[in-house]
Amino acid sequence: MNDYGPGVAAGFAFIVLGIVLYLGTIALVLWIGYLIMRTAVKNGILLADAERGRPTLGGGPGPSAPAGWYDSSQGRRYWNGQQWTTPPPVPGR
């Protein structure tokens, strides 16, 4: 009588190994594609910012003015909700 037990177990193990390798290859391809797309989008945004003349991350003269502030040729102005005024005094100065 033939005993196919070890052969069946080896065949099953190879099928499972093949499925794991197949799914792992698909996952690796998707991950590499994601990394390539992420880098392309980042570089595209940086290029678009450079073409517009906007400073990139970490660049520029400093933080922007808070909401309501406006720099004009007459100096700094502040919108208090009703009209443009001079900036309110800073406490402690």
Biopython code that builds the backbone (N, CA, C, O; Angstrom):
import numpy as np
from Bio.PDB.StructureBuilder import StructureBuilder

atoms = [
    (1, "MET", "N", (0.840, -1.173, 0.000)),
    (1, "MET", "CA", (0.000, 0.000, 0.000)),
    (1, "MET", "C", (0.892, 1.245, 0.000)),
    (1, "MET", "O", (1.902, 1.281, 0.702)),
    (2, "ASN", "N", (0.523, 2.267, -0.785)),
    (2, "ASN", "CA", (1.294, 3.505, -0.878)),
    (2, "ASN", "C", (0.874, 4.467, 0.226)),
    (2, "ASN", "O", (-0.303, 4.573, 0.569)),
    (3, "ASP", "N", (1.872, 5.168, 0.776)),
    (3, "ASP", "CA", (1.612, 6.168, 1.822)),
    (3, "ASP", "C", (1.970, 7.539, 1.247)),
    (3, "ASP", "O", (3.147, 7.861, 1.084)),
    (4, "TYR", "N", (0.958, 8.338, 0.943)),
    (4, "TYR", "CA", (1.184, 9.653, 0.335)),
    (4, "TYR", "C", (1.235, 10.776, 1.364)),
    (4, "TYR", "O", (1.284, 11.938, 0.961)),
    (5, "GLY", "N", (1.227, 10.512, 2.622)),
    (5, "GLY", "CA", (1.209, 11.530, 3.679)),
    (5, "GLY", "C", (2.319, 12.554, 3.561)),
    (5, "GLY", "O", (2.017, 13.747, 3.523)),
    (6, "PRO", "N", (3.586, 12.165, 3.501)),
    (6, "PRO", "CA", (4.665, 13.152, 3.396)),
    (6, "PRO", "C", (4.596, 13.946, 2.090)),
    (6, "PRO", "O", (4.896, 15.140, 2.077)),
    (7, "GLY", "N", (4.214, 13.310, 1.017)),
    (7, "GLY", "CA", (4.111, 14.023, -0.264)),
    (7, "GLY", "C", (3.008, 15.052, -0.260)),
    (7, "GLY", "O", (3.171, 16.147, -0.798)),
    (8, "VAL", "N", (1.878, 14.705, 0.347)),
    (8, "VAL", "CA", (0.757, 15.653, 0.435)),
    (8, "VAL", "C", (1.134, 16.836, 1.319)),
    (8, "VAL", "O", (0.814, 17.981, 0.998)),
    (9, "ALA", "N", (1.806, 16.566, 2.418)),
    (9, "ALA", "CA", (2.226, 17.647, 3.325)),
    (9, "ALA", "C", (3.211, 18.572, 2.634)),
    (9, "ALA", "O", (3.115, 19.791, 2.772)),
    (10, "ALA", "N", (4.160, 18.009, 1.891)),
    (10, "ALA", "CA", (5.136, 18.841, 1.174)),
    (10, "ALA", "C", (4.452, 19.667, 0.095)),
    (10, "ALA", "O", (4.768, 20.843, -0.089)),
    (11, "GLY", "N", (3.521, 19.055, -0.611)),
    (11, "GLY", "CA", (2.786, 19.788, -1.642)),
    (11, "GLY", "C", (1.975, 20.924, -1.059)),
    (11, "GLY", "O", (1.955, 22.027, -1.606)),
    (12, "PHE", "N", (1.303, 20.656, 0.053)),
    (12, "PHE", "CA", (0.528, 21.702, 0.725)),
    (12, "PHE", "C", (1.445, 22.833, 1.206)),
    (12, "PHE", "O", (1.096, 24.007, 1.086)),
    (13, "ALA", "N", (2.617, 22.480, 1.751)),
    (13, "ALA", "CA", (3.567, 23.488, 2.226)),
    (13, "ALA", "C", (4.054, 24.354, 1.068)),
    (13, "ALA", "O", (4.187, 25.568, 1.221)),
    (14, "PHE", "N", (4.322, 23.747, -0.090)),
    (14, "PHE", "CA", (4.762, 24.527, -1.246)),
    (14, "PHE", "C", (3.661, 25.448, -1.766)),
    (14, "PHE", "O", (3.942, 26.562, -2.209)),
    (15, "ILE", "N", (2.423, 24.992, -1.715)),
    (15, "ILE", "CA", (1.308, 25.843, -2.143)),
    (15, "ILE", "C", (1.173, 27.046, -1.207)),
    (15, "ILE", "O", (1.007, 28.172, -1.675)),
    (16, "VAL", "N", (1.241, 26.824, 0.099)),
    (16, "VAL", "CA", (1.150, 27.919, 1.068)),
    (16, "VAL", "C", (2.322, 28.880, 0.875)),
    (16, "VAL", "O", (2.133, 30.097, 0.880)),
    (17, "LEU", "N", (3.532, 28.343, 0.703)),
    (17, "LEU", "CA", (4.711, 29.180, 0.477)),
    (17, "LEU", "C", (4.554, 29.999, -0.802)),
    (17, "LEU", "O", (4.915, 31.175, -0.831)),
    (18, "GLY", "N", (4.027, 29.396, -1.846)),
    (18, "GLY", "CA", (3.805, 30.119, -3.093)),
    (18, "GLY", "C", (2.806, 31.252, -2.939)),
    (18, "GLY", "O", (3.007, 32.343, -3.471)),
    (19, "ILE", "N", (1.720, 30.988, -2.203)),
    (19, "ILE", "CA", (0.713, 32.041, -1.972)),
    (19, "ILE", "C", (1.306, 33.183, -1.164)),
    (19, "ILE", "O", (1.060, 34.349, -1.473)),
    (20, "VAL", "N", (2.087, 32.867, -0.131)),
    (20, "VAL", "CA", (2.716, 33.903, 0.697)),
    (20, "VAL", "C", (3.687, 34.729, -0.145)),
    (20, "VAL", "O", (3.695, 35.956, -0.042)),
    (21, "LEU", "N", (4.495, 34.085, -0.966)),
    (21, "LEU", "CA", (5.432, 34.818, -1.823)),
    (21, "LEU", "C", (4.691, 35.682, -2.846)),
    (21, "LEU", "O", (5.099, 36.810, -3.123)),
    (22, "TYR", "N", (3.617, 35.158, -3.396)),
    (22, "TYR", "CA", (2.822, 35.915, -4.362)),
    (22, "TYR", "C", (2.236, 37.172, -3.720)),
    (22, "TYR", "O", (2.371, 38.266, -4.268)),
    (23, "LEU", "N", (1.587, 37.026, -2.565)),
    (23, "LEU", "CA", (0.995, 38.180, -1.884)),
    (23, "LEU", "C", (2.066, 39.147, -1.389)),
    (23, "LEU", "O", (1.866, 40.361, -1.408)),
    (24, "GLY", "N", (3.206, 38.607, -0.945)),
    (24, "GLY", "CA", (4.302, 39.472, -0.510)),
    (24, "GLY", "C", (4.864, 40.291, -1.654)),
    (24, "GLY", "O", (5.210, 41.459, -1.474)),
    (25, "THR", "N", (4.958, 39.685, -2.836)),
    (25, "THR", "CA", (5.441, 40.418, -4.008)),
    (25, "THR", "C", (4.469, 41.527, -4.395)),
    (25, "THR", "O", (4.890, 42.635, -4.727)),
    (26, "ILE", "N", (3.178, 41.234, -4.353)),
    (26, "ILE", "CA", (2.177, 42.267, -4.656)),
    (26, "ILE", "C", (2.271, 43.401, -3.637)),
    (26, "ILE", "O", (2.215, 44.571, -4.017)),
    (27, "ALA", "N", (2.412, 43.077, -2.353)),
    (27, "ALA", "CA", (2.526, 44.110, -1.322)),
    (27, "ALA", "C", (3.781, 44.955, -1.535)),
    (27, "ALA", "O", (3.734, 46.174, -1.372)),
    (28, "LEU", "N", (4.884, 44.335, -1.891)),
    (28, "LEU", "CA", (6.127, 45.070, -2.125)),
    (28, "LEU", "C", (6.003, 46.003, -3.323)),
    (28, "LEU", "O", (6.474, 47.140, -3.274)),
    (29, "VAL", "N", (5.379, 45.537, -4.389)),
    (29, "VAL", "CA", (5.179, 46.378, -5.572)),
    (29, "VAL", "C", (4.288, 47.578, -5.235)),
    (29, "VAL", "O", (4.578, 48.700, -5.651)),
    (30, "LEU", "N", (3.215, 47.348, -4.491)),
    (30, "LEU", "CA", (2.332, 48.452, -4.109)),
    (30, "LEU", "C", (3.039, 49.450, -3.204)),
    (30, "LEU", "O", (2.842, 50.657, -3.343)),
    (31, "TRP", "N", (3.863, 48.959, -2.272)),
    (31, "TRP", "CA", (4.569, 49.846, -1.360)),
    (31, "TRP", "C", (5.598, 50.688, -2.115)),
    (31, "TRP", "O", (5.718, 51.886, -1.856)),
    (32, "ILE", "N", (6.328, 50.095, -3.027)),
    (32, "ILE", "CA", (7.313, 50.852, -3.803)),
    (32, "ILE", "C", (6.597, 51.872, -4.689)),
    (32, "ILE", "O", (7.066, 53.001, -4.828)),
    (33, "GLY", "N", (5.477, 51.492, -5.285)),
    (33, "GLY", "CA", (4.694, 52.443, -6.073)),
    (33, "GLY", "C", (4.198, 53.607, -5.238)),
    (33, "GLY", "O", (4.206, 54.752, -5.690)),
    (34, "TYR", "N", (3.764, 53.316, -4.018)),
    (34, "TYR", "CA", (3.325, 54.381, -3.104)),
    (34, "TYR", "C", (4.465, 55.340, -2.793)),
    (34, "TYR", "O", (4.276, 56.556, -2.803)),
    (35, "LEU", "N", (5.650, 54.795, -2.515)),
    (35, "LEU", "CA", (6.792, 55.656, -2.205)),
    (35, "LEU", "C", (7.171, 56.528, -3.395)),
    (35, "LEU", "O", (7.508, 57.700, -3.225)),
    (36, "ILE", "N", (7.116, 55.962, -4.598)),
    (36, "ILE", "CA", (7.432, 56.739, -5.799)),
    (36, "ILE", "C", (6.409, 57.850, -6.003)),
    (36, "ILE", "O", (6.781, 58.981, -6.316)),
    (37, "MET", "N", (5.135, 57.546, -5.831)),
    (37, "MET", "CA", (4.093, 58.565, -6.011)),
    (37, "MET", "C", (4.189, 59.653, -4.951)),
    (37, "MET", "O", (4.005, 60.833, -5.249)),
    (38, "ARG", "N", (4.476, 59.260, -3.712)),
    (38, "ARG", "CA", (4.602, 60.245, -2.637)),
    (38, "ARG", "C", (5.742, 61.207, -2.930)),
    (38, "ARG", "O", (5.600, 62.415, -2.743)),
    (39, "THR", "N", (6.868, 60.682, -3.387)),
    (39, "THR", "CA", (8.012, 61.526, -3.712)),
    (39, "THR", "C", (7.700, 62.429, -4.901)),
    (39, "THR", "O", (8.084, 63.598, -4.907)),
    (40, "ALA", "N", (7.012, 61.903, -5.900)),
    (40, "ALA", "CA", (6.671, 62.704, -7.073)),
    (40, "ALA", "C", (5.737, 63.851, -6.701)),
    (40, "ALA", "O", (5.907, 64.971, -7.183)),
    (41, "VAL", "N", (4.759, 63.581, -5.853)),
    (41, "VAL", "CA", (3.830, 64.638, -5.439)),
    (41, "VAL", "C", (4.567, 65.696, -4.633)),
    (41, "VAL", "O", (4.346, 66.889, -4.840)),
    (42, "LYS", "N", (5.441, 65.282, -3.717)),
    (42, "LYS", "CA", (6.194, 66.243, -2.912)),
    (42, "LYS", "C", (7.073, 67.112, -3.798)),
    (42, "LYS", "O", (7.118, 68.331, -3.632)),
    (43, "ASN", "N", (7.774, 66.483, -4.742)),
    (43, "ASN", "CA", (8.634, 67.252, -5.636)),
    (43, "ASN", "C", (7.824, 68.167, -6.541)),
    (43, "ASN", "O", (8.268, 69.270, -6.859)),
    (44, "GLY", "N", (6.648, 67.727, -6.959)),
    (44, "GLY", "CA", (5.785, 68.577, -7.773)),
    (44, "GLY", "C", (5.292, 69.790, -7.014)),
    (44, "GLY", "O", (5.220, 70.885, -7.571)),
    (45, "ILE", "N", (4.954, 69.607, -5.754)),
    (45, "ILE", "CA", (4.509, 70.737, -4.941)),
    (45, "ILE", "C", (5.654, 71.718, -4.725)),
    (45, "ILE", "O", (5.462, 72.930, -4.817)),
    (46, "LEU", "N", (6.840, 71.198, -4.438)),
    (46, "LEU", "CA", (7.996, 72.076, -4.251)),
    (46, "LEU", "C", (8.327, 72.827, -5.533)),
    (46, "LEU", "O", (8.673, 74.007, -5.476)),
    (47, "LEU", "N", (8.229, 72.175, -6.685)),
    (47, "LEU", "CA", (8.497, 72.826, -7.963)),
    (47, "LEU", "C", (7.459, 73.898, -8.246)),
    (47, "LEU", "O", (7.804, 74.985, -8.710)),
    (48, "ALA", "N", (6.191, 73.606, -7.974)),
    (48, "ALA", "CA", (5.141, 74.604, -8.191)),
    (48, "ALA", "C", (5.335, 75.808, -7.279)),
    (48, "ALA", "O", (5.133, 76.944, -7.708)),
    (49, "ASP", "N", (5.721, 75.579, -6.036)),
    (49, "ASP", "CA", (5.998, 76.693, -5.126)),
    (49, "ASP", "C", (7.161, 77.528, -5.629)),
    (49, "ASP", "O", (7.123, 78.756, -5.558)),
    (50, "ALA", "N", (8.193, 76.871, -6.136)),
    (50, "ALA", "CA", (9.353, 77.608, -6.636)),
    (50, "ALA", "C", (8.986, 78.427, -7.873)),
    (50, "ALA", "O", (9.472, 79.547, -8.032)),
    (51, "GLU", "N", (8.146, 77.894, -8.742)),
    (51, "GLU", "CA", (7.743, 78.637, -9.932)),
    (51, "GLU", "C", (6.867, 79.834, -9.589)),
    (51, "GLU", "O", (6.916, 80.853, -10.278)),
    (52, "ARG", "N", (6.074, 79.724, -8.541)),
    (52, "ARG", "CA", (5.237, 80.846, -8.105)),
    (52, "ARG", "C", (6.024, 81.859, -7.301)),
    (52, "ARG", "O", (5.555, 82.974, -7.072)),
    (53, "GLY", "N", (7.220, 81.481, -6.870)),
    (53, "GLY", "CA", (8.023, 82.395, -6.087)),
    (53, "GLY", "C", (7.705, 82.372, -4.614)),
    (53, "GLY", "O", (8.158, 83.237, -3.864)),
    (54, "ARG", "N", (6.930, 81.392, -4.187)),
    (54, "ARG", "CA", (6.595, 81.285, -2.770)),
    (54, "ARG", "C", (7.711, 80.565, -2.046)),
    (54, "ARG", "O", (8.343, 79.674, -2.613)),
    (55, "PRO", "N", (7.964, 80.934, -0.807)),
    (55, "PRO", "CA", (8.978, 80.196, -0.050)),
    (55, "PRO", "C", (8.505, 78.791, 0.260)),
    (55, "PRO", "O", (7.315, 78.548, 0.460)),
    (56, "THR", "N", (9.447, 77.878, 0.296)),
    (56, "THR", "CA", (9.116, 76.501, 0.617)),
    (56, "THR", "C", (9.125, 76.315, 2.120)),
    (56, "THR", "O", (9.303, 77.275, 2.870)),
    (57, "LEU", "N", (8.936, 75.095, 2.559)),
    (57, "LEU", "CA", (8.914, 74.807, 3.987)),
    (57, "LEU", "C", (10.214, 75.259, 4.631)),
    (57, "LEU", "O", (11.295, 74.948, 4.129)),
    (58, "GLY", "N", (10.125, 75.976, 5.715)),
    (58, "GLY", "CA", (11.308, 76.424, 6.430)),
    (58, "GLY", "C", (11.900, 77.707, 5.873)),
    (58, "GLY", "O", (12.873, 78.222, 6.425)),
    (59, "GLY", "N", (11.347, 78.226, 4.812)),
    (59, "GLY", "CA", (11.898, 79.442, 4.216)),
    (59, "GLY", "C", (11.020, 80.635, 4.513)),
    (59, "GLY", "O", (9.995, 80.514, 5.183)),
    (60, "GLY", "N", (11.418, 81.767, 4.020)),
    (60, "GLY", "CA", (10.623, 82.966, 4.184)),
    (60, "GLY", "C", (11.144, 83.850, 5.300)),
    (60, "GLY", "O", (11.973, 83.419, 6.101)),
    (61, "PRO", "N", (10.670, 85.070, 5.358)),
    (61, "PRO", "CA", (11.191, 86.029, 6.333)),
    (61, "PRO", "C", (10.761, 85.771, 7.765)),
    (61, "PRO", "O", (11.442, 86.203, 8.694)),
    (62, "GLY", "N", (9.666, 85.088, 7.964)),
    (62, "GLY", "CA", (9.199, 84.844, 9.328)),
    (62, "GLY", "C", (7.745, 84.443, 9.318)),
    (62, "GLY", "O", (7.172, 84.200, 8.256)),
    (63, "PRO", "N", (7.140, 84.370, 10.489)),
    (63, "PRO", "CA", (5.733, 83.973, 10.526)),
    (63, "PRO", "C", (4.843, 85.055, 9.948)),
    (63, "PRO", "O", (5.175, 86.240, 9.983)),
    (64, "SER", "N", (3.714, 84.632, 9.421)),
    (64, "SER", "CA", (2.777, 85.596, 8.860)),
    (64, "SER", "C", (2.058, 86.327, 9.982)),
    (64, "SER", "O", (2.071, 85.897, 11.136)),
    (65, "ALA", "N", (1.438, 87.423, 9.626)),
    (65, "ALA", "CA", (0.723, 88.227, 10.613)),
    (65, "ALA", "C", (-0.505, 87.469, 11.103)),
    (65, "ALA", "O", (-1.072, 86.674, 10.353)),
    (66, "PRO", "N", (-0.927, 87.695, 12.342)),
    (66, "PRO", "CA", (-2.117, 87.024, 12.843)),
    (66, "PRO", "C", (-3.367, 87.474, 12.091)),
    (66, "PRO", "O", (-3.348, 88.481, 11.383)),
    (67, "ALA", "N", (-4.445, 86.723, 12.251)),
    (67, "ALA", "CA", (-5.698, 87.064, 11.588)),
    (67, "ALA", "C", (-6.139, 88.454, 12.000)),
    (67, "ALA", "O", (-6.105, 88.806, 13.179)),
    (68, "GLY", "N", (-6.554, 89.241, 11.013)),
    (68, "GLY", "CA", (-7.000, 90.596, 11.280)),
    (68, "GLY", "C", (-5.926, 91.636, 11.024)),
    (68, "GLY", "O", (-6.245, 92.817, 10.888)),
    (69, "TRP", "N", (-4.672, 91.238, 10.952)),
    (69, "TRP", "CA", (-3.580, 92.180, 10.703)),
    (69, "TRP", "C", (-3.403, 92.367, 9.213)),
    (69, "TRP", "O", (-3.637, 91.450, 8.426)),
    (70, "TYR", "N", (-2.991, 93.555, 8.835)),
    (70, "TYR", "CA", (-2.775, 93.847, 7.439)),
    (70, "TYR", "C", (-1.662, 94.872, 7.333)),
    (70, "TYR", "O", (-1.730, 95.930, 7.958)),
    (71, "ASP", "N", (-0.642, 94.570, 6.550)),
    (71, "ASP", "CA", (0.439, 95.524, 6.314)),
    (71, "ASP", "C", (0.129, 96.303, 5.051)),
    (71, "ASP", "O", (-0.099, 95.724, 3.989)),
    (72, "SER", "N", (0.123, 97.613, 5.175)),
    (72, "SER", "CA", (-0.147, 98.470, 4.024)),
    (72, "SER", "C", (0.955, 99.514, 3.925)),
    (72, "SER", "O", (1.888, 99.527, 4.728)),
    (73, "SER", "N", (0.835, 100.395, 2.924)),
    (73, "SER", "CA", (1.833, 101.459, 2.774)),
    (73, "SER", "C", (1.755, 102.454, 3.935)),
    (73, "SER", "O", (2.714, 103.183, 4.186)),
    (74, "GLN", "N", (0.628, 102.492, 4.642)),
    (74, "GLN", "CA", (0.486, 103.374, 5.800)),
    (74, "GLN", "C", (0.995, 102.714, 7.080)),
    (74, "GLN", "O", (0.934, 103.320, 8.150)),
    (75, "GLY", "N", (1.481, 101.517, 6.988)),
    (75, "GLY", "CA", (1.953, 100.812, 8.182)),
    (75, "GLY", "C", (1.010, 99.683, 8.531)),
    (75, "GLY", "O", (0.148, 99.295, 7.742)),
    (76, "ARG", "N", (1.194, 99.170, 9.721)),
    (76, "ARG", "CA", (0.344, 98.047, 10.155)),
    (76, "ARG", "C", (-1.045, 98.537, 10.503)),
    (76, "ARG", "O", (-1.223, 99.564, 11.158)),
    (77, "ARG", "N", (-2.017, 97.781, 10.050)),
    (77, "ARG", "CA", (-3.409, 98.076, 10.367)),
    (77, "ARG", "C", (-4.022, 96.838, 10.993)),
    (77, "ARG", "O", (-3.541, 95.726, 10.777)),
    (78, "TYR", "N", (-5.077, 97.026, 11.764)),
    (78, "TYR", "CA", (-5.747, 95.930, 12.437)),
    (78, "TYR", "C", (-7.247, 96.069, 12.220)),
    (78, "TYR", "O", (-7.812, 97.147, 12.405)),
    (79, "TRP", "N", (-7.887, 94.975, 11.827)),
    (79, "TRP", "CA", (-9.329, 94.976, 11.621)),
    (79, "TRP", "C", (-9.977, 94.513, 12.920)),
    (79, "TRP", "O", (-9.830, 93.355, 13.310)),
    (80, "ASN", "N", (-10.686, 95.404, 13.583)),
    (80, "ASN", "CA", (-11.290, 95.072, 14.869)),
    (80, "ASN", "C", (-12.723, 94.578, 14.726)),
    (80, "ASN", "O", (-13.438, 94.458, 15.722)),
    (81, "GLY", "N", (-13.144, 94.295, 13.517)),
    (81, "GLY", "CA", (-14.497, 93.808, 13.276)),
    (81, "GLY", "C", (-15.409, 94.876, 12.735)),
    (81, "GLY", "O", (-16.459, 94.553, 12.180)),
    (82, "GLN", "N", (-15.044, 96.157, 12.875)),
    (82, "GLN", "CA", (-15.876, 97.243, 12.381)),
    (82, "GLN", "C", (-15.096, 98.183, 11.474)),
    (82, "GLN", "O", (-15.639, 98.687, 10.490)),
    (83, "GLN", "N", (-13.842, 98.421, 11.792)),
    (83, "GLN", "CA", (-13.052, 99.355, 10.984)),
    (83, "GLN", "C", (-11.566, 99.023, 11.138)),
    (83, "GLN", "O", (-11.150, 98.310, 12.050)),
    (84, "TRP", "N", (-10.788, 99.574, 10.202)),
    (84, "TRP", "CA", (-9.344, 99.408, 10.278)),
    (84, "TRP", "C", (-8.794, 100.423, 11.271)),
    (84, "TRP", "O", (-9.103, 101.611, 11.187)),
    (85, "THR", "N", (-7.986, 99.957, 12.201)),
    (85, "THR", "CA", (-7.402, 100.832, 13.205)),
    (85, "THR", "C", (-5.914, 100.531, 13.304)),
    (85, "THR", "O", (-5.389, 99.628, 12.653)),
    (86, "THR", "N", (-5.263, 101.314, 14.135)),
    (86, "THR", "CA", (-3.871, 100.987, 14.443)),
    (86, "THR", "C", (-3.883, 99.778, 15.366)),
    (86, "THR", "O", (-4.877, 99.521, 16.044)),
    (87, "PRO", "N", (-2.791, 99.041, 15.394)),
    (87, "PRO", "CA", (-2.783, 97.840, 16.224)),
    (87, "PRO", "C", (-3.034, 98.159, 17.701)),
    (87, "PRO", "O", (-2.604, 99.205, 18.187)),
    (88, "PRO", "N", (-3.711, 97.284, 18.405)),
    (88, "PRO", "CA", (-3.924, 97.503, 19.832)),
    (88, "PRO", "C", (-2.591, 97.424, 20.562)),
    (88, "PRO", "O", (-1.673, 96.740, 20.110)),
    (89, "PRO", "N", (-2.480, 98.121, 21.687)),
    (89, "PRO", "CA", (-1.213, 98.100, 22.426)),
    (89, "PRO", "C", (-0.929, 96.701, 22.989)),
    (89, "PRO", "O", (-1.835, 95.962, 23.375)),
    (90, "VAL", "N", (0.340, 96.379, 23.017)),
    (90, "VAL", "CA", (0.764, 95.096, 23.535)),
    (90, "VAL", "C", (0.955, 95.234, 25.043)),
    (90, "VAL", "O", (1.691, 96.121, 25.474)),
    (91, "PRO", "N", (0.327, 94.397, 25.857)),
    (91, "PRO", "CA", (0.492, 94.522, 27.295)),
    (91, "PRO", "C", (1.952, 94.285, 27.708)),
    (91, "PRO", "O", (2.614, 93.372, 27.213)),
    (92, "GLY", "N", (2.424, 95.115, 28.609)),
    (92, "GLY", "CA", (3.769, 94.956, 29.123)),
    (92, "GLY", "C", (4.820, 95.711, 28.332)),
    (92, "GLY", "O", (6.007, 95.614, 28.642)),
    (93, "ARG", "N", (4.409, 96.466, 27.312)),
    (93, "ARG", "CA", (5.389, 97.231, 26.531)),
    (93, "ARG", "C", (5.169, 98.696, 26.713)),
    (93, "ARG", "O", (5.894, 99.505, 26.135)),
]
sb = StructureBuilder()
sb.init_structure("model")
sb.init_model(0)
sb.init_chain("A")
sb.init_seg("    ")
for serial, (resi, resn, name, xyz) in enumerate(atoms, 1):
    if name == "N":
        sb.init_residue(resn, " ", resi, " ")
    sb.init_atom(name, np.array(xyz, "f"), 0.0, 1.0, " ", f" {name:<3s}", serial, name[0])
structure = sb.get_structure()
